[in-house]
């Protein structure tokens, strides 16, 4: 659509109360949207039903409103769109890129150790999956699923990357927004993640499937998020190519860290927005604390 406004989004998970890192990310997104004359969406990424809580979701709305973050309604909640994610996985299955895996984490670690490849890890530091069930005959996998065994659906990364490169005619890359407002091309290397999990028996999606599906369905044109998710862009760009989804422009901002240089987590109560507010902090002070005091 010609002259359509850019679309940005902030997508927290309701598995804890927001902290200073979330404040920075939300305000950074709002600032970028205003600079580009764009719209801002809020998405609740609550596919992890075991950790998501209604009180945390309510806290997100309360904290963001207090902070001065403005978003469009209605809010998309991932738990309400599991069918869309299952459909995306089914499309990949139809391409012959998905297989069931019955390995536990312990079995994966043991298999990696047995091959003498303790140093092989994905960008998150987890042992790289050694393909234990990649070539299991279909009839055997189906029998185990029918018997009620727990399983995960994994992407055959080698085959998937080959198909994606066939579509691009070469390398897999993504567009990255530079500090000066320009857009630079960056290479994506999805193979370093190995055969990623796309869905599980109890949850028909993963973060990766859900996020690329949502961004496409919501018309997101600009994805702003922390540098801790930079490597995940490899996977997201791969899935976008495989599923014929539009490619957004990415911007990965700095992280807010503690005195030891560690990224903040929701377990750090001393950096929680709710607690800081209860102790008398103002929204302006929060913006100063994260270095965005010029955001109104």
N, C-alpha and C positions, 0 to 999 in steps of 0.2 A: 504494500500500500504506500503510495507516494506521500511524502511529507508526514508520515506517521511519527509520533513521538517515540523516542527510545524508551525501553522498559527495563527498569532495574528491579531487583528483589532482595529482601533480607529474609533469611530462612533459618530461624533458630529451632532447636529441638526442645520440647517441654520435659526434659529429664532433670531439671534443676532450675534454680533461679538465675537470672542474668547477672553477669559480672562486668567488670570494666572492659574486658576484651570484647564482649558483645556490644557494649555502648559504643566503642570505637568503630566497630564494623558497621553498626546501624547508621551512625552519624556520617561515616565515610561514604556509605552508599547514598544517603540522602544528599550529601554535598555533591557527589558525582552526578546524581540525577539532575540536580538544580543547574549545575554547570552545563549540562547537555540539553537542558529544557525537557527532561524526561519525566516519566511517571515512576512511582515507587509502589511495589507490591509487598505484602507480608505473607509468608508461607510458613505454616507450622509443620515441621517434619517429624511426625509422630508415628512412624511405622514401627518403632521399637515399643510395642505395647507393654513389655515387661518393665520399662523404666519411665515411660511417659505418664504424667499425672495431671489431672484437671487443675489442681492448684498451681502447678508450674505454668500451665498455659495461661491461666488467668493472670499470673504474675508477669508474664511476658507483655500482655496488653497494658497492664498497669504501669510497669516500668518504662515501656517505650513511650506511652502517652506523657508521663511525667518528664521524660527526657526531652520531649519536643519532636520526637520522630513521628512523621505523618505518613499514613499509608491508605491505599484504596480498599474499599470493601466490595465484595465479601472476601474474607481470608480463605485461602485454600488450605485444607487440612489433608495431609497425605493419607491418613487412615480411612478417608472417605472415597479414595480413588484406587483401591487395590486392584480392581478389575483392569484398569488402564495399564498398570504395571505388568500384570499377568499377561496381557495381550502383547506387550513389547517383548517379554521373554518368549512367548509362543512364536513370534516372528523370527527370533534368532534360532529357535529350535527348528523351524521350517527350513532354515538355511543350512541345517546340519552342523551348527556351531556350538551346541549345548549337550552336555552329558551329565548323568547323575553321578554323584560322588558320595560314598558311604564312609569315608575316612574321618576319624575323630582327630582333634588337634594333637593328641598324644601320638597317634599313629603317623601323622604327617611329620612330626618332629623326629620320631624314631626312624622313619624312612630316609629323611634327609641326613641324619647322623650316620646311618648305615652306609650311605654313599660317600661319606667323608666330605660333605658339602655344608658344614656348619656355617660357613661364611655366606652362603647364598640366601639373601633376604630380599624382600620387596622394599620399596621406598619407605614403608612404615616400620620396617625392622622385623617383620614377621618372617618365619622360615618360608622360603619359596616352595610352593606346592609342587611335588615331584611327579605329578601326573599319574597317581596310583590307579585311578579308574578310567583314565582317558580312553583306553582301548578295550574296555570290558564289553563283551557281546551284549547286544540290546536285550535279548531274551533273558539273560541272567539279571541284568539291572531291573527289568520289569518285574521279574519274579520277586526280587528283594523288596521292591516298592510295594508290590501287592501284599507281601507278608507284613507290611507295616513298619519296616525299618526306617530310621531317620536318615535323611539324605539332604544334600545340597545340590543345586544345579550350577555347574561350572561352565565357563566359556572356554572353548578350545582356542587359546590365545594365538597359537601359531597360525591356525586356519583363519581365524577372524582377522588378524593383522594382514594376512596375505590378501584376503578379499577386500579389505579397506584400501590397501595400496593399489589394488587393481582398479578400484573406483576412482582414486585420485590420479592414477597414472604415475605414481612415484611415492614420495614421502607423505607421512601423516603429520599434519601441523595444526596449529591454532593461532588465532589472532590475539595479540596482547596489547592492551592500552598502555602507552608510554606516559611518563610524567608530563611531557609537553603537549599531550593531547593527541599525538600521532598514534598510529597503529603499526605494530611490528609483527612479523611472522616468526613463530617459534616452533621448533621441532617437537613432536610428541613421540615418546618411546614406550608404547603400551606393553611391549614384550617384557619389560623389566618387572611387571606385576605378576607374570605367570597366569595360570588359569583362574581368574577371579571368580568369586561366588556371585551369581546373579539372583538367586532366590533359594529359599529353604522350604522344607516340607511344611513348617508351621507359619512361615511368613513368605508370601508369594512375590517378594521383591527384595532388592538390596538398595542401599543408599544410591549407588551408581545408576541403577535403572530408574529409580524414582526421580532423581534430580534431572536427568536429561529429558525424561518424559514430561515432567512438570514445566521445565523451561520452555519446551517446544509448545505445549498446549496453552501456556500463559503468554506466549509471544515475547518471552524475555530476550532482549537484544544485548544486554550488558550484564555480565556476572561479576560482581565484586565480592571478594572473599579473602581470607588470610593466606599468607604464603605457605602455611601448613597444608593447604589443599592444592598447591601448585602441581605436584606430581600427579594428583588424581585427575588433572585435566587430560593427561594421556588417555585414561580410560574413557572419560566423557566424550572426548573428540572421536575416539574409536567407535563408541556406541552410536554417536550421532551419524557417522558415516554409514554404519551397518543398517541403521533404522531409517535412513533418509530423512533425518531431522535437521532443521536449520542450525547454523553455527553462530553462536553469540560471540561477542568480543569479551575477553577476560581481562580482569584487573586484580592482581593479588597484592594486597596491602600488607604493611608491616604488622607484627603481632605485639600485643601488650604483654609484657613479661614481668615476673616478680623479681625480687632482689637477687635471686640466684640465676636469673636469665631463663627461667622456665616459663613456658606458655601458661597462661592462667587457665584454671579449670573450675568447674562448678563446685568442687569440693573446697575451694579457697573462699571461705565465708567472709574473710576480711576484705575481699574485693567485690562482694556482692552488692548490686545496686540497692536492693531492698534494705540491707543492713546499713549501708552508707547513708541512705535517706533517713532511716530511723535515728541515726546519730547526728542528724542536722545538716547533712550535705545538700547543696542545691544543685539543680541541673547545670547551671553555669559552672560550678566547681567541678562537676564530673567532666564536663567538656574540657576544662583546663587541665585536669589530671591526665587525660588521654591525648592532650596536644591538639585539640580541635575547638579551642575556645572562640574561633571565628565563626563557628556554625551557630546560626540563630535558632 
